[in-house]
């Protein structure tokens, strides 16, 4: 056992998303899901197994973690203890390079980096799909963050079936490479969101059954579009899936509306740009912030238009899988 390790993972943008879990403890989703990782946004996490310490300590962004957030970390830590036969306390520190809890997938990169660092420090020799089953216990989306780029989490009732794998993507006839040529204009709309509650709201919605049936077609369409490298099909499908997911979440018992006026303004700006001939589509996960997907040649034009709304923006690319870093990159 190496005892200490540092890992880095990129957050995800959902393309065909999921809400609702058949098992909240193991975080087993009702259906498959597909996402891409965004970069340079990342979470860096250092962990150290400390046999002489009396209790686990978790720090994120310089602040101690307790309550439900600590419980979710415990699920990952305890699973690694079980796999490795370790009974030592652990120290975990984590930092994000981007805002948390506004809809940009911080829990996905956070649990992915933690899972990889924990398994590495415990001396476990696991493939990335195997690590994804560890990360999934903190966040199902984290499983896809582990395998990176364009990845799919398969639904299942056990770790052999419910794990993530990276998808093969093709290059279109006009030369579009989904891994190299995509640019994501991140439209920051600060509004706190709670993904766990969204899962419960969606599962209780009268639209959940229709969503679960419809998403199967979305998955087939997205997989084929990625294989063909078809920009319009990929991101038109993602745009439609965002609306479907949100409709399901917003029709739960609480009638929870998490979009903000700025969110709708971004949607309208994207549609205006598209009418002008710009290849661009919007996408949201759970939250008010928006991913605006376009081609590299149009990224600055799109960012400029979105910035006119009066919100912060960034331009991101597709990120790779989670990876172990050198000792010199440790946070402590």
SVG drawing of the C-alpha trace seen along z (x, -y; Angstrom):
<svg xmlns="http://www.w3.org/2000/svg" viewBox="-49 -43 56 51">
<polyline fill="none" stroke="black" stroke-width="0.4" points="0.0,0.0 1.4,-3.4 -0.7,-5.2 -0.8,-8.6 -1.9,-9.5 -3.3,-12.5 -5.7,-12.3 -7.4,-14.7 -10.7,-14.3 -12.8,-16.4 -16.5,-17.1 -19.2,-15.9 -21.8,-17.5 -24.7,-15.2 -25.7,-14.4 -28.3,-11.7 -28.9,-12.3 -30.5,-10.3 -32.6,-11.1 -34.0,-8.7 -32.2,-5.8 -33.5,-2.3 -31.0,-2.0 -30.0,-5.2 -27.2,-3.6 -25.4,-2.0 -26.6,-4.8 -27.9,-2.5 -29.8,-4.5 -32.9,-3.3 -31.3,-3.6 -28.0,-4.1 -26.6,-7.6 -24.0,-9.3 -21.8,-12.3 -18.7,-14.2 -16.0,-15.5 -15.1,-19.2 -11.6,-20.7 -9.6,-22.4 -12.1,-22.3 -11.0,-19.8 -11.0,-18.5 -7.7,-17.6 -7.8,-15.4 -5.1,-14.1 -5.8,-11.3 -3.6,-9.6 -4.3,-6.5 -3.3,-7.4 -3.1,-4.3 -2.3,-6.5 -5.2,-8.9 -8.4,-8.4 -10.9,-9.6 -11.4,-10.5 -11.0,-14.1 -12.5,-15.6 -11.7,-19.1 -13.1,-20.6 -12.0,-24.0 -10.4,-24.7 -13.5,-23.9 -14.2,-20.9 -17.0,-18.7 -19.7,-17.2 -23.4,-16.2 -24.8,-14.6 -21.7,-15.5 -19.4,-13.6 -21.8,-10.7 -21.5,-10.4 -17.7,-10.5 -17.9,-7.8 -19.7,-5.5 -16.7,-5.7 -14.1,-5.5 -15.7,-2.5 -16.0,-0.6 -12.3,-1.1 -11.6,0.1 -13.6,3.3 -11.9,3.9 -8.4,3.4 -8.8,4.7 -7.7,1.4 -9.0,0.2 -6.9,-3.0 -8.4,-6.5 -8.0,-8.6 -7.3,-12.3 -8.8,-13.7 -8.4,-17.2 -9.9,-18.4 -10.0,-21.5 -12.1,-22.5 -10.9,-24.8 -14.5,-25.9 -17.6,-26.9 -19.5,-24.2 -23.2,-23.5 -24.4,-25.6 -24.9,-22.9 -21.4,-22.2 -20.9,-18.7 -18.6,-19.3 -19.8,-16.1 -18.9,-14.0 -15.2,-15.2 -15.0,-15.3 -16.0,-11.7 -14.0,-10.5 -10.8,-12.1 -11.5,-10.8 -12.1,-7.2 -9.0,-7.1 -6.8,-8.6 -8.2,-6.3 -7.8,-3.1 -4.3,-4.1 -3.2,-4.9 -4.7,-1.6 -2.6,0.3 -5.5,1.6 -4.7,2.4 -8.0,1.5 -9.0,0.6 -10.8,-2.7 -14.2,-0.9 -13.6,0.8 -12.7,-2.5 -15.9,-3.9 -17.9,-1.5 -16.2,-2.9 -16.9,-6.5 -20.5,-5.7 -21.2,-5.2 -20.7,-8.9 -22.3,-10.1 -23.5,-8.0 -22.2,-10.8 -18.8,-10.4 -18.5,-6.9 -18.4,-8.6 -16.0,-11.2 -13.5,-8.4 -13.5,-7.0 -13.5,-10.5 -14.1,-12.0 -17.4,-10.6 -18.5,-7.8 -21.6,-5.7 -22.7,-4.4 -24.6,-1.1 -27.5,-0.5 -27.4,2.7 -28.0,4.2 -24.3,4.9 -20.8,3.6 -20.2,6.0 -23.1,4.5 -23.4,0.9 -20.0,-0.6 -18.8,-3.2 -16.8,-2.8 -15.4,-5.2 -17.3,-5.4 -15.7,-5.3 -16.4,-8.4 -16.0,-8.9 -15.0,-11.8 -17.7,-13.1 -17.4,-13.4 -16.8,-17.2 -14.0,-16.5 -15.6,-17.2 -13.9,-15.3 -16.1,-15.3 -13.1,-15.0 -10.9,-17.7 -13.2,-20.2 -16.0,-20.8 -16.0,-23.9 -18.3,-24.5 -19.2,-28.0 -20.0,-27.7 -22.7,-30.2 -22.5,-30.7 -25.9,-31.3 -25.3,-31.1 -28.2,-29.4 -27.7,-26.7 -29.1,-23.3 -29.4,-20.0 -29.0,-17.0 -30.1,-14.4 -33.4,-16.1 -33.8,-16.4 -33.5,-12.6 -36.3,-12.1 -38.5,-14.7 -38.1,-13.2 -38.8,-9.7 -42.1,-10.9 -43.1,-12.8 -46.1,-11.5 -43.8,-11.9 -41.1,-9.6 -42.5,-6.5 -42.7,-8.3 -39.2,-9.7 -37.8,-6.2 -39.4,-4.9 -38.3,-7.8 -34.7,-7.8 -34.0,-4.5 -34.5,-6.1 -32.3,-9.0 -29.5,-6.6 -29.6,-4.8 -29.6,-8.1 -26.8,-9.5 -24.6,-6.4 -25.1,-6.4 -24.5,-10.1 -21.2,-9.9 -20.0,-7.0 -20.7,-9.1 -19.2,-12.2 -22.3,-14.1 -22.2,-17.5 -25.8,-18.5 -27.3,-15.1 -25.2,-14.8 -26.0,-18.2 -29.6,-18.5 -30.3,-15.3 -28.5,-16.6 -30.6,-19.8 -33.9,-17.9 -32.8,-15.6 -32.2,-18.6 -35.7,-19.7 -37.1,-16.2 -35.1,-15.8 -36.1,-19.2 -39.8,-18.6 -39.7,-15.4 -37.9,-17.1 -40.1,-20.2 -43.3,-18.1 -42.3,-16.3 -44.3,-16.9 -42.5,-20.2 -42.9,-21.6 -39.2,-22.6 -38.2,-25.2 -34.4,-25.7 -33.9,-27.6 -33.4,-31.4 -34.3,-34.3 -30.6,-34.2 -31.0,-30.5 -33.9,-31.3 -32.0,-34.3 -29.2,-31.9 -31.6,-29.5 -33.1,-32.4 -29.6,-33.7 -28.6,-30.2 -31.7,-29.9 -31.1,-33.3 -27.6,-32.4 -28.8,-29.1 -31.3,-31.1 -28.3,-33.1 -26.5,-30.0 -24.2,-29.4 -23.9,-25.7 -24.8,-25.9 -27.0,-24.1 -27.7,-24.5 -27.7,-21.8 -28.3,-21.8 -27.9,-19.4 -29.5,-19.9 -29.1,-23.6 -29.5,-27.1 -26.1,-27.2 -26.0,-26.3 -23.5,-24.5 -23.5,-26.1 -22.0,-23.6 -20.5,-24.8 -17.5,-24.4 -14.0,-25.8 -14.3,-28.3 -17.4,-29.8 -16.5,-29.7 -15.5,-33.4 -18.6,-34.6 -20.9,-32.5 -19.2,-33.5 -19.5,-37.2 -23.2,-36.8 -23.8,-35.0 -21.7,-37.4 -24.0,-40.2 -26.6,-38.7 -24.5,-39.9 -23.2,-36.6 -19.7,-35.1 -18.6,-32.8 -15.7,-30.4 -14.7,-28.4 -14.0,-24.7 -12.9,-21.6 -13.4,-17.9 -11.5,-16.4 -9.9,-13.0 -10.1,-10.3 -9.2,-10.7 -5.5,-10.3 -3.0,-9.9 -0.7,-12.8 2.9,-13.1 3.8,-13.5 4.7,-17.2 1.1,-17.9 -0.2,-16.8 -2.4,-19.2 -0.7,-18.4"/>
</svg>
